[in-house]
Amino acid sequence: MKIFMKILKNVLGWVLDRLKEKSTWLALFAGLATMLGVELQPELKEAIMTAGMAVVSAVAIGVAEQK
């Protein structure tokens, strides 16, 4: 069980690191918009990416680090 928790923590850390990157948000929303057939204005994309990065930062603040 300890090995599983270590792996889970490493994967979660990697995911949180990727979600802090602007390019990840751009790819997620571009892909989602394409799947849904939605066209987004560049300004709206920027606002969505900024909001997403703010949410991830807030989550990262709330996650305790292993001591």
C-alpha positions as CSV (number, residue, x, y, z in Angstrom):
1,M,0.0,0.0,0.0
2,K,2.9,2.4,0.7
3,I,4.3,1.8,-2.8
4,F,0.9,2.6,-4.3
5,M,0.7,5.9,-2.2
6,K,4.2,6.9,-3.3
7,I,3.3,6.3,-7.0
8,L,0.0,8.2,-6.6
9,K,1.8,11.1,-4.9
10,N,4.4,11.2,-7.7
11,V,1.7,11.1,-10.4
12,L,-0.3,13.8,-8.7
13,G,2.8,16.0,-8.4
14,W,3.5,15.5,-12.1
15,V,-0.1,16.4,-13.0
16,L,0.0,19.5,-10.9
17,D,3.3,20.6,-12.4
18,R,1.8,20.2,-15.9
19,L,-1.3,22.1,-14.9
20,K,0.8,25.0,-13.9
21,E,2.0,25.4,-17.5
22,K,0.1,27.7,-19.8
23,S,0.7,25.4,-22.8
24,T,-1.2,22.6,-21.0
25,W,-4.3,24.7,-20.5
26,L,-4.1,25.9,-24.1
27,A,-4.0,22.3,-25.4
28,L,-6.8,21.2,-23.1
29,F,-9.2,23.9,-24.0
30,A,-8.2,23.9,-27.7
31,G,-8.9,20.1,-27.8
32,L,-12.1,20.4,-25.8
33,A,-13.4,23.3,-28.0
34,T,-12.5,21.3,-31.1
35,M,-14.4,18.3,-29.9
36,L,-17.4,20.4,-29.1
37,G,-17.2,22.4,-32.3
38,V,-16.8,25.7,-30.4
39,E,-14.7,28.6,-31.6
40,L,-13.1,30.7,-28.9
41,Q,-11.8,34.2,-29.3
42,P,-8.1,34.5,-28.4
43,E,-8.9,36.9,-25.5
44,L,-11.4,34.3,-24.1
45,K,-8.8,31.6,-24.4
46,E,-6.3,33.7,-22.4
47,A,-8.8,34.4,-19.7
48,I,-9.7,30.7,-19.4
49,M,-6.0,29.7,-19.1
50,T,-5.4,32.3,-16.5
51,A,-8.4,31.2,-14.4
52,G,-7.3,27.5,-14.8
53,M,-3.8,28.3,-13.6
54,A,-5.2,30.2,-10.6
55,V,-7.3,27.2,-9.6
56,V,-4.3,24.9,-9.9
57,S,-2.2,27.2,-7.8
58,A,-4.9,27.3,-5.1
59,V,-5.0,23.5,-5.1
60,A,-1.2,23.3,-4.8
61,I,-1.3,25.7,-1.8
62,G,-3.8,23.4,-0.1
63,V,-1.9,20.1,-0.7
64,A,0.5,19.3,2.1
65,E,4.0,18.3,1.2
66,Q,5.5,15.1,2.6
67,K,8.0,15.7,5.4
